[in-house]
């Protein structure tokens, strides 16, 4: 059963600022977790969200098992994403 991908406004805005090749790679990786989201996701310490590693970039996500949805909260470079998303 595939999960529905939902992007937050902040994640979409961050994605638009990135170079097209990197944005495409992020969208492709996020799409690959639709069937089995927990295969690539890791727990983000100190919060109740998960992180997805995409090279030097990260996506912080929530997985809604009851609604079969993956909510992408924030997307960004690993050096700054954790500052953007303060628990």
C-alpha positions as CSV (number, residue, x, y, z in Angstrom):
1,X,0.0,0.0,0.0
2,X,1.5,3.3,-1.1
3,X,1.7,6.3,1.1
4,X,0.6,9.8,-0.1
5,X,3.3,12.4,-0.1
6,X,2.4,15.8,1.3
7,X,4.9,18.7,1.2
8,X,4.7,21.6,3.7
9,X,4.8,25.2,2.3
10,X,8.3,25.6,3.9
11,X,9.6,22.4,2.2
12,X,8.2,23.5,-1.2
13,X,9.8,26.9,-0.8
14,X,13.2,25.4,0.1
15,X,13.0,23.0,-2.8
16,X,12.4,25.8,-5.3
17,X,15.5,27.6,-4.1
18,X,17.8,24.6,-4.8
19,X,19.4,23.9,-8.1
20,X,17.1,21.9,-10.4
21,X,19.3,18.8,-10.4
22,X,19.4,18.6,-6.6
23,X,15.7,19.3,-6.3
24,X,14.9,16.6,-8.8
25,X,17.1,14.1,-6.8
26,X,15.3,15.0,-3.6
27,X,11.8,14.6,-5.1
28,X,12.9,11.2,-6.6
29,X,14.2,10.0,-3.3
30,X,11.1,11.1,-1.5
31,X,9.0,9.3,-4.1
32,X,11.0,6.1,-3.5
33,X,9.9,5.8,0.1
34,X,6.2,5.7,-0.8
35,X,6.0,1.9,-0.7
36,X,8.1,1.3,2.4
37,X,8.8,4.6,4.2
38,X,10.7,3.0,7.1
39,X,13.4,1.5,4.9
40,X,15.4,4.7,4.5
41,X,14.0,6.9,7.4
42,X,16.0,7.3,10.6
43,X,14.8,8.8,13.9
44,X,15.8,12.4,14.5
45,X,17.0,12.6,18.1
46,X,15.1,14.9,20.4
47,X,11.9,15.1,18.3
48,X,9.1,12.9,17.2
49,X,10.0,13.2,13.5
50,X,12.2,11.2,11.1
51,X,15.0,12.2,8.7
52,X,15.7,11.1,5.2
53,X,19.3,11.4,4.0
54,X,19.7,12.5,0.4
55,X,23.5,12.9,-0.1
56,X,24.4,16.2,1.6
57,X,20.7,17.1,2.0
58,X,18.1,16.1,4.5
59,X,14.4,16.0,4.7
60,X,12.6,15.9,8.0
61,X,9.3,14.0,7.8
62,X,6.4,12.7,9.7
63,X,4.7,9.4,8.8
64,X,0.9,9.1,9.5
65,X,0.2,5.4,9.6
66,X,-3.6,5.9,10.0
67,X,-3.9,8.3,7.1
68,X,-1.2,6.6,5.0
69,X,0.6,9.9,4.4
70,X,4.1,11.1,4.6
71,X,4.4,14.8,5.5
72,X,7.6,16.5,4.4
73,X,8.3,19.3,7.0
74,X,11.7,20.7,5.9
75,X,14.2,20.2,3.2
76,X,17.7,21.6,3.2
77,X,21.5,21.1,3.4
78,X,22.7,19.1,6.4
79,X,24.7,22.0,7.7
80,X,21.7,24.2,8.2
81,X,18.5,22.1,8.2
82,X,18.7,21.3,11.9
83,X,18.9,25.1,12.7
84,X,15.8,25.7,10.5
85,X,13.8,23.0,12.4
86,X,14.2,23.6,16.1
87,X,12.3,21.1,18.3
